Amino acid sequence: MRGRLLTYKRDISHTLKLFVLGLVVFIGYQVWLKPAVRVPDPDLQSESHASLPSYPPEAALPTEQSNQSWDVPPSRLSELGAPPNQNLDTIRDEIEKGNYEKAERRLKALSKNRLTHTATRRYIASLWNNLGIHQEKFGGTSLSVKAFAQSVSWDPQNALAYLNLTQAYWELRDPAMTPQFLDTVIRLAPEDPFPHLALADVLLDGGNTALAAVHVDHARLRVRNNPNYQLYLQKLTARANAIEPAPMADGGSAAPPSPPSRIAHPTAPPAVRPVSTPAQPAEPPHTRRLGTDRFTVEFDGPADAPTWTRMRAILEYAHGDLSQKFGHVLSKPITVVLHTNQKFLDAAGTPHWADTLFDRATGRIHIPTIGALEDLALFSRVARHQFAHALLLDYLQGNGANVPTWLIEGLAVHLAEDPWPDLEAVTPQAGTLLPLTSLEKEWTHLPKDALAVAYREAQSATKTLIDRYSVYSIRQVINLLRTGQTLDAAMRNKLSVPYEQFQREWAQSGAASAREG
């Protein structure tokens, strides 16, 4: 009996060991092997019925990302600073925490019509830009490009967002990367080489080697030691070498017969074969040398072919760009007089200096050439502004005496779209605006310190007209002015608004902008 009892006890011990082993295995599975159950985010639950953007599989983002260990280039991020309100502070926190989908939904819910304060719109644009940088890390360029596009739509003066959008367009070979778009980027970020290189690339695709050379020159002056830009520069130069330069009307070419590179270094620009030979007698100043269907050149002094090569390329591009904006094509060629014995100014803060170079009586453009190529951005700005005046004079058929100066100058600045430093610095103040009626005649009576204000007001008033009524409607007003009607009658006829009422509304909007700024 005792032996049986001992045997029975041994059997229970074996069973207990198996039970304990099974319990250990079960607990181990629960602790280490069983998948963790995710607790839903109550905030996400409340937004579960919100309309989510449909991204392709390769562009899907993690809902949350708490690990911020990657290296984000600080040069591509906007400095946010203090948010204007609590809502934007929350969105900023969501981006910093890595809750990108949640931040995007909140940003999309903001209304552009209701949020009109400049500082608020700029902050929202910065949030979109920074969101795009983080989206690019996880979703690729096809996702980030949407955020960058939103950024520039909220703040059209955001140079950083435009540069990021340019890079995204370039990587995607997006057709939205047009010459007009790249011109805008260049005006906002004139010292960055990449938009110049991208524009040269686009122009080479279209066979415009001459203007591509201008932008390659711009980029070369700004590339410095960046190896990526240097490589891109070399590739564009190689492409340009495979494209023959277009012949000019006199039988010459835009480059020498056998150049080492058709895109030359700024210190050694390409030369144009002179029309005259050494056996011919020297020709007096103002003798026509070279020409095209739209532009001819005369040299007041020794021939300066490199400057004319660049000048012609800028004018040809301006013709296509500005003519499309204004809706008018030149009816006759424009003569450009290059004064090769005169110095090109190295500072021009307002368009006034450029205006003194345009001859309204003859429609000729005058350019001093000594040192002109040292600042290609200024050179291009002056050339485009003068072409805008030449285009407007051609449209007026020389009969612009009845058109107010503020409208002509405002249209010239608007069409050329080149930022003049002094104009950008002028901030309208309530009660200090010059009456538009005082800016209708020539501005020769204005003191020098008032010129910047006059140009800024002309730009602002003209932009207001264009935004409300369109360039086409303004052309209709100008047509009536040419027939001798007063500005008040023309505006009543074509815009259904009296001149006095427009001035009052424009002045009020300027005062509001000053308070908002």
C-alpha positions as CSV (number, residue, x, y, z in Angstrom):
1,M,0.0,0.0,0.0
2,R,2.8,2.4,0.9
3,G,4.6,1.5,-2.3
4,R,1.5,2.3,-4.3
5,L,1.1,5.7,-2.6
6,L,4.7,6.6,-3.4
7,T,4.2,5.7,-7.0
8,Y,1.0,7.8,-7.1
9,K,2.8,10.8,-5.7
10,R,5.5,10.5,-8.3
11,D,2.9,10.5,-11.0
12,I,1.4,13.8,-9.6
13,S,4.8,15.4,-9.6
14,H,5.3,14.6,-13.3
15,T,2.0,16.1,-14.1
16,L,2.7,19.2,-12.2
17,K,5.9,19.7,-14.1
18,L,4.1,19.5,-17.4
19,F,1.5,22.0,-16.1
20,V,4.2,24.5,-15.0
21,L,6.0,24.1,-18.3
22,G,2.8,24.8,-20.2
23,L,2.1,27.8,-18.0
24,V,5.5,29.3,-18.7
25,V,5.1,28.8,-22.4
26,F,1.7,30.5,-22.3
27,I,3.0,33.5,-20.3
28,G,5.9,33.8,-22.7
29,Y,3.7,33.9,-25.7
30,Q,1.5,36.6,-24.1
31,V,4.5,38.7,-23.2
32,W,6.9,38.4,-26.1
33,L,5.2,36.8,-29.1
34,K,1.6,38.0,-29.2
35,P,1.2,41.2,-31.4
36,A,0.5,44.4,-29.4
37,V,-3.0,45.8,-29.7
38,R,-2.8,49.5,-30.9
39,V,-4.9,51.9,-28.9
40,P,-6.7,54.2,-31.4
41,D,-6.0,57.9,-31.2
42,P,-9.2,59.6,-30.0
43,D,-8.4,62.6,-32.1
44,L,-8.0,60.5,-35.2
45,Q,-11.3,58.7,-34.3
46,S,-13.1,62.0,-34.3
47,E,-11.6,62.8,-37.7
48,S,-12.2,59.3,-39.2
49,H,-14.9,60.6,-41.6
50,A,-12.7,63.5,-42.9
51,S,-11.8,63.4,-46.6
52,L,-8.3,62.0,-46.8
53,P,-6.1,62.6,-49.9
54,S,-5.6,59.6,-52.1
55,Y,-1.9,58.9,-52.5
56,P,-0.4,56.2,-54.6
57,P,1.1,53.3,-52.6
58,E,4.6,54.5,-53.0
59,A,3.7,57.9,-51.6
60,A,1.8,56.7,-48.5
61,L,3.0,58.1,-45.2
62,P,3.0,56.6,-41.7
63,T,0.2,58.1,-39.7
64,E,2.6,59.0,-36.9
65,Q,6.4,59.3,-36.7
66,S,7.9,60.0,-33.4
67,N,11.5,59.4,-34.3
68,Q,13.0,62.6,-35.7
69,S,16.5,61.4,-36.1
70,W,16.9,62.1,-39.8
71,D,19.0,65.1,-41.0
72,V,16.7,67.7,-42.5
73,P,18.7,70.4,-44.4
74,P,18.1,73.6,-42.5
75,S,18.5,75.6,-45.6
76,R,15.2,74.1,-47.0
77,L,13.2,74.7,-43.8
78,S,11.4,77.9,-43.0
79,E,12.0,79.5,-39.6
80,L,8.6,79.6,-38.0
81,G,8.9,81.7,-34.9
82,A,5.9,82.4,-32.7
83,P,2.6,81.3,-34.3
84,P,-0.1,84.0,-34.9
85,N,-2.8,81.8,-33.2
86,Q,-3.4,78.6,-31.2
87,N,-4.6,76.7,-34.2
88,L,-1.4,77.2,-36.1
89,D,0.6,76.4,-33.0
90,T,-1.2,73.0,-32.8
91,I,-0.4,72.3,-36.5
92,R,3.2,73.2,-35.9
93,D,3.3,70.7,-33.0
94,E,1.8,68.0,-35.1
95,I,4.5,68.4,-37.7
96,E,7.2,68.4,-35.1
97,K,5.7,65.2,-33.6
98,G,5.6,63.6,-37.0
99,N,1.8,63.5,-37.3
100,Y,2.0,64.5,-40.9
101,E,-1.4,63.3,-42.1
102,K,-3.1,65.0,-39.2
103,A,-1.2,68.2,-39.9
104,E,-2.0,68.1,-43.6
105,R,-5.7,67.7,-42.8
106,R,-5.7,70.7,-40.5
107,L,-3.8,72.8,-43.1
108,K,-6.3,71.9,-45.8
109,A,-9.2,72.9,-43.6
110,L,-7.9,76.5,-43.5
111,S,-9.7,79.0,-45.6
112,K,-7.7,81.4,-47.9
113,N,-10.7,83.7,-48.2
114,R,-11.1,84.2,-44.5
115,L,-7.4,84.3,-43.5
116,T,-6.2,87.5,-45.2
117,H,-3.7,88.8,-42.7
118,T,-0.3,88.9,-44.2
119,A,1.6,87.5,-41.2
120,T,-0.9,84.6,-40.9
121,R,-0.7,83.7,-44.5
122,R,3.1,83.7,-44.4
123,Y,3.1,81.5,-41.4
124,I,0.7,79.0,-43.1
125,A,2.9,79.0,-46.1
126,S,5.9,78.2,-43.9
127,L,4.0,75.3,-42.3
128,W,3.2,73.9,-45.8
129,N,6.8,74.2,-46.8
130,N,8.2,72.4,-43.8
131,L,5.5,69.7,-44.1
132,G,6.6,69.2,-47.7
133,I,10.2,68.7,-46.6
134,H,9.2,66.0,-44.1
135,Q,6.8,64.4,-46.6
136,E,9.6,64.2,-49.1
137,K,11.6,62.0,-46.6
138,F,8.8,59.4,-46.4
139,G,6.6,59.9,-49.4
140,G,9.0,61.1,-52.1
141,T,8.8,64.1,-54.4
142,S,5.5,63.2,-55.9
143,L,3.9,63.9,-52.5
144,S,6.0,66.8,-51.3
145,V,5.4,68.8,-54.6
146,K,1.8,69.3,-53.5
147,A,2.8,70.8,-50.2
148,F,5.3,73.2,-51.9
149,A,2.6,74.3,-54.3
150,Q,0.3,75.0,-51.4
151,S,3.0,77.1,-49.8
152,V,3.6,79.4,-52.7
153,S,-0.2,79.8,-53.2
154,W,-0.5,81.1,-49.6
155,D,2.6,83.3,-50.0
156,P,3.6,84.2,-53.6
157,Q,6.7,86.0,-52.2
158,N,8.1,82.9,-50.4
159,A,11.4,82.4,-52.2
160,L,12.3,79.3,-50.1
161,A,9.1,77.5,-51.0
162,Y,9.6,78.5,-54.7
163,L,13.1,77.0,-54.7
164,N,11.8,73.8,-53.1
165,L,9.0,73.6,-55.6
166,T,11.5,74.2,-58.4
167,Q,13.6,71.3,-57.2
168,A,10.4,69.1,-57.0
169,Y,9.3,70.1,-60.5
170,W,12.8,69.4,-61.8
171,E,13.0,65.9,-60.3
172,L,9.5,65.0,-61.7
173,R,10.2,66.7,-65.0
174,D,6.8,68.4,-64.4
175,P,5.5,70.5,-67.3
176,A,4.6,73.2,-64.8
177,M,8.3,74.1,-64.8
178,T,7.9,76.7,-67.5
179,P,10.2,79.6,-68.4
180,Q,7.6,81.9,-66.9
181,F,7.6,80.0,-63.6
182,L,11.4,79.9,-63.5
183,D,11.5,83.6,-64.2
184,T,9.4,84.2,-61.1
185,V,11.8,82.0,-59.0
186,I,14.8,83.9,-60.3
187,R,13.3,87.2,-59.4
188,L,12.6,86.0,-55.9
189,A,15.9,84.3,-55.4
190,P,18.3,86.1,-57.8
191,E,21.5,84.7,-56.1
192,D,20.5,81.0,-56.3
193,P,22.1,79.2,-59.2
194,F,19.7,76.4,-59.5
195,P,16.7,78.2,-61.2
196,H,19.1,79.7,-63.7
197,L,20.4,76.2,-64.6
198,A,16.9,74.8,-64.7
199,L,15.8,77.6,-67.0
200,A,18.9,77.1,-69.3
201,D,17.9,73.4,-69.5
202,V,14.3,74.3,-70.5
203,L,15.5,76.8,-73.0
204,L,18.0,74.3,-74.6
205,D,15.1,71.9,-74.9
206,G,13.4,74.6,-77.0
207,G,16.6,75.3,-79.0
208,N,17.1,78.8,-77.6
209,T,20.8,78.5,-77.1
210,A,21.5,82.3,-77.0
211,L,19.2,82.9,-74.0
212,A,20.3,79.7,-72.3
213,A,23.9,81.0,-72.5
214,V,22.7,84.1,-70.6
215,H,21.4,82.0,-67.7
216,V,24.3,79.7,-67.7
217,D,26.5,82.8,-67.3
218,H,24.2,83.8,-64.4
219,A,24.6,80.4,-62.8
220,R,28.3,80.2,-63.3
221,L,28.8,83.4,-61.3
222,R,26.8,81.9,-58.4
223,V,27.8,78.2,-58.4
224,R,30.9,78.6,-56.3
225,N,32.2,75.3,-55.1
226,N,29.1,73.2,-55.2
227,P,30.1,69.9,-57.1
228,N,26.5,69.0,-58.0
229,Y,25.9,72.4,-59.6
230,Q,29.3,72.2,-61.4
231,L,28.4,68.8,-62.9
232,Y,25.0,70.1,-64.0
233,L,26.7,73.2,-65.5
234,Q,29.1,71.0,-67.5
235,K,26.2,68.9,-68.8
236,L,24.3,72.0,-70.0
237,T,27.5,73.3,-71.7
238,A,27.9,70.0,-73.5
239,R,24.3,70.1,-74.6
240,A,24.7,73.6,-75.9
241,N,27.8,72.6,-77.9
242,A,25.7,70.3,-79.9
243,I,23.2,73.0,-80.9
244,E,24.2,75.3,-83.8
245,P,23.6,79.0,-83.1
246,A,20.9,80.7,-85.1
247,P,22.3,82.8,-88.0
248,M,21.6,86.6,-87.8
249,A,20.2,88.8,-90.5
250,D,23.5,90.1,-91.7
251,G,25.0,86.7,-92.2
252,G,27.0,86.6,-89.0
253,S,26.5,84.2,-86.1
254,A,26.0,84.5,-82.4
255,A,29.4,82.7,-81.9
256,P,32.8,82.5,-83.6
257,P,33.2,79.8,-86.3
258,S,35.2,77.3,-84.1
259,P,34.8,78.2,-80.4
260,P,36.0,75.9,-77.6
261,S,32.5,76.3,-76.1
262,R,29.4,78.1,-77.4
263,I,28.6,79.0,-73.9
264,A,31.6,81.0,-72.9
265,H,32.9,82.1,-69.5
266,P,31.7,85.5,-68.5
267,T,35.3,86.8,-68.6
268,A,35.6,85.6,-72.2
269,P,32.2,86.0,-73.8
270,P,31.7,84.9,-77.4
271,A,32.5,87.3,-80.2
272,V,30.4,88.2,-83.2
273,R,32.1,88.4,-86.6
274,P,32.2,92.1,-87.6
275,V,30.5,93.2,-90.7
276,S,33.2,95.5,-91.8
277,T,36.7,94.2,-92.8
278,P,40.0,95.9,-92.0
279,A,40.2,97.2,-95.5
280,Q,37.0,99.2,-95.1
281,P,37.2,102.7,-93.7
282,A,36.1,103.3,-90.1
283,E,32.4,103.9,-89.7
284,P,31.0,106.8,-87.7
285,P,29.0,106.3,-84.5
286,H,25.3,105.2,-84.8
287,T,26.0,103.0,-87.7
288,R,23.8,99.9,-87.9
289,R,25.9,96.7,-87.8
290,L,23.7,93.8,-86.9
291,G,19.9,93.1,-86.9
292,T,17.0,90.6,-86.6
293,D,13.4,90.8,-87.6
294,R,12.5,92.5,-84.3
295,F,15.6,94.2,-83.1
296,T,18.5,96.1,-84.7
297,V,21.6,97.4,-83.1
298,E,23.6,100.6,-83.6
299,F,27.0,101.2,-81.8
300,D,27.8,104.6,-80.5
301,G,31.5,103.9,-80.3
302,P,33.5,100.6,-80.9
303,A,31.4,97.5,-81.6
304,D,30.6,95.5,-78.4
305,A,29.4,92.2,-79.8
306,P,29.3,90.2,-76.5
307,T,27.0,92.8,-74.9
308,W,24.7,92.8,-78.0
309,T,24.6,89.0,-78.0
310,R,23.2,88.9,-74.5
311,M,21.1,92.0,-75.0
312,R,19.4,90.5,-78.1
313,A,18.8,87.2,-76.3
314,I,17.1,89.0,-73.3
315,L,15.0,91.1,-75.7
316,E,13.9,88.2,-77.8
317,Y,12.7,86.3,-74.7
318,A,11.1,89.5,-73.3
319,H,9.2,89.9,-76.6
320,G,7.7,86.4,-76.3
321,D,6.9,86.8,-72.5
322,L,5.7,90.4,-72.3
323,S,3.8,90.4,-75.6
324,Q,1.8,87.4,-74.4
325,K,1.0,89.1,-71.1
326,F,-0.2,92.4,-72.7
327,G,-1.7,90.9,-75.8
328,H,0.2,92.9,-78.4
329,V,3.1,92.0,-80.8
330,L,5.6,94.6,-82.1
331,S,4.5,96.1,-85.4
332,K,8.0,97.2,-86.3
333,P,11.6,96.5,-85.3
334,I,13.1,98.2,-82.2
335,T,16.5,99.9,-82.5
336,V,19.0,99.4,-79.7
337,V,21.8,101.9,-79.4
338,L,24.8,100.5,-77.4
339,H,26.9,103.4,-76.1
340,T,30.3,101.6,-75.8
341,N,32.2,104.5,-74.4
342,Q,29.8,105.1,-71.5
343,K,29.7,103.3,-68.1
344,F,26.7,101.1,-67.1
345,L,25.7,102.2,-63.6
346,D,26.3,99.6,-60.9
347,A,23.3,100.7,-58.8
348,A,19.7,101.4,-59.9
349,G,17.3,101.1,-57.1
350,T,14.2,102.4,-59.0
351,P,13.2,102.2,-62.7
352,H,14.0,105.9,-63.0
353,W,17.5,105.4,-64.4
354,A,16.2,102.9,-66.9
355,D,13.5,105.3,-68.0
356,T,16.0,108.0,-68.8
357,L,17.6,105.5,-71.2
358,F,14.4,105.1,-73.3
359,D,13.7,107.6,-76.0
360,R,10.0,108.1,-76.1
361,A,10.2,110.2,-79.2
362,T,11.8,107.6,-81.3
363,G,11.2,104.4,-79.4
364,R,14.9,103.6,-79.2
365,I,16.5,101.7,-76.3
366,H,19.8,103.1,-75.2
367,I,22.3,101.0,-73.1
368,P,25.8,102.0,-71.9
369,T,28.0,99.0,-72.1
370,I,31.1,99.5,-70.0
371,G,30.7,97.1,-67.1
372,A,27.2,96.1,-68.2
373,L,27.9,92.3,-68.0
374,E,29.3,92.5,-64.4
375,D,25.8,92.4,-63.0
376,L,23.7,90.3,-65.4
377,A,20.6,90.5,-63.1
378,L,20.6,94.3,-63.2
379,F,21.4,94.3,-66.9
380,S,18.4,92.0,-67.6
381,R,16.2,94.1,-65.3
382,V,17.0,97.3,-67.1
383,A,16.6,95.7,-70.6
384,R,13.2,94.1,-69.8
385,H,11.9,97.4,-68.3
386,Q,12.9,99.3,-71.4
387,F,11.4,96.7,-73.7
388,A,8.1,97.0,-71.7
389,H,8.1,100.8,-72.5
390,A,8.9,100.1,-76.1
391,L,6.1,97.6,-76.4
392,L,3.6,100.0,-74.8
393,L,4.7,102.9,-77.1
394,D,4.3,100.6,-80.1
395,Y,0.7,99.8,-78.9
396,L,0.0,103.5,-78.5
397,Q,1.4,104.1,-82.0
398,G,3.3,107.0,-80.6
399,N,0.2,108.7,-79.3
400,G,0.5,108.3,-75.5
401,A,0.2,111.9,-74.4
402,N,-3.3,111.4,-73.0
403,V,-2.3,108.2,-71.0
404,P,-1.4,109.0,-67.4
405,T,2.3,108.4,-66.5
406,W,1.3,106.4,-63.5
407,L,-0.5,103.9,-65.7
408,I,2.3,103.6,-68.2
409,E,4.9,103.1,-65.4
410,G,2.7,100.7,-63.5
411,L,2.2,98.6,-66.6
412,A,5.9,98.6,-67.4
413,V,6.8,97.3,-63.9
414,H,3.9,94.8,-63.9
415,L,4.8,93.4,-67.4
416,A,8.5,93.1,-66.7
417,E,7.9,91.6,-63.2
418,D,11.5,92.5,-62.1
419,P,11.9,93.5,-58.5
420,W,13.5,96.9,-58.0
421,P,15.1,97.2,-54.6
422,D,13.8,100.7,-53.7
423,L,10.3,99.7,-54.7
424,E,10.3,96.6,-52.5
425,A,11.4,98.8,-49.5
426,V,8.5,101.3,-49.9
427,T,5.7,100.6,-47.5
428,P,2.5,102.6,-48.1
429,Q,1.4,104.5,-45.0
430,A,-2.1,105.7,-44.3
431,G,-2.5,109.4,-45.1
432,T,0.8,109.7,-47.0
433,L,-0.2,108.4,-50.4
434,L,0.4,110.8,-53.3
435,P,-2.8,111.5,-55.2
436,L,-2.8,109.7,-58.6
437,T,-3.9,112.9,-60.2
438,S,-0.5,114.4,-59.3
439,L,1.2,111.5,-61.1
440,E,-0.5,111.8,-64.4
441,K,2.0,114.1,-66.1
442,E,5.7,113.6,-66.6
443,W,7.6,113.1,-63.3
444,T,10.4,115.5,-64.0
445,H,8.9,117.8,-61.3
446,L,9.2,115.2,-58.5
447,P,12.1,115.3,-56.1
448,K,14.4,112.4,-56.1
449,D,13.3,111.0,-52.7
450,A,9.6,111.0,-54.0
451,L,10.4,108.9,-57.1
452,A,10.4,105.6,-55.3
453,V,7.0,106.4,-53.8
454,A,5.6,107.4,-57.2
455,Y,6.8,104.2,-58.8
456,R,5.5,102.1,-55.9
457,E,2.1,103.8,-56.1
458,A,1.9,103.4,-59.9
459,Q,2.7,99.7,-59.5
460,S,0.1,99.3,-56.7
461,A,-2.7,101.2,-58.5
462,T,-2.1,99.4,-61.8
463,K,-2.1,96.0,-60.0
464,T,-5.4,96.9,-58.4
465,L,-6.8,97.6,-61.9
466,I,-5.5,94.4,-63.3
467,D,-6.7,92.3,-60.4
468,R,-10.2,93.8,-60.6
469,Y,-10.7,94.2,-64.4
470,S,-7.9,92.3,-66.3
471,V,-5.2,93.5,-68.7
472,Y,-7.7,93.3,-71.6
473,S,-10.0,95.9,-69.9
474,I,-7.1,98.2,-69.3
475,R,-6.2,98.0,-73.0
476,Q,-9.8,99.0,-73.8
477,V,-9.4,102.1,-71.5
478,I,-6.1,103.0,-73.3
479,N,-7.9,102.7,-76.7
480,L,-10.4,105.4,-75.6
481,L,-7.6,107.5,-74.2
482,R,-5.9,107.5,-77.6
483,T,-9.1,108.9,-79.1
484,G,-8.9,111.9,-76.7
485,Q,-11.4,110.8,-74.0
486,T,-10.5,111.7,-70.4
487,L,-9.4,109.0,-68.0
488,D,-12.7,109.4,-66.0
489,A,-14.8,109.0,-69.1
490,A,-12.8,105.9,-70.3
491,M,-13.0,104.2,-66.9
492,R,-16.7,104.9,-66.7
493,N,-17.2,103.5,-70.2
494,K,-15.1,100.3,-69.9
495,L,-14.8,99.6,-66.2
496,S,-18.1,101.1,-64.9
497,V,-16.3,103.0,-62.2
498,P,-15.5,106.7,-62.0
499,Y,-11.8,107.7,-61.8
500,E,-12.4,109.5,-58.4
501,Q,-14.1,106.4,-56.9
502,F,-11.3,104.2,-58.0
503,Q,-8.7,106.5,-56.4
504,R,-10.6,106.5,-53.2
505,E,-11.0,102.7,-53.1
506,W,-7.4,102.2,-54.0
507,A,-6.2,104.6,-51.3
508,Q,-8.4,102.8,-48.7
509,S,-7.0,99.4,-49.7
510,G,-3.5,100.9,-49.5
511,A,-4.1,102.1,-46.0
512,A,-5.5,98.7,-45.0
513,S,-2.4,97.0,-46.4
514,A,-0.2,99.3,-44.4
515,R,-2.1,98.4,-41.2
516,E,-2.0,94.7,-42.0
517,G,1.7,94.9,-42.8
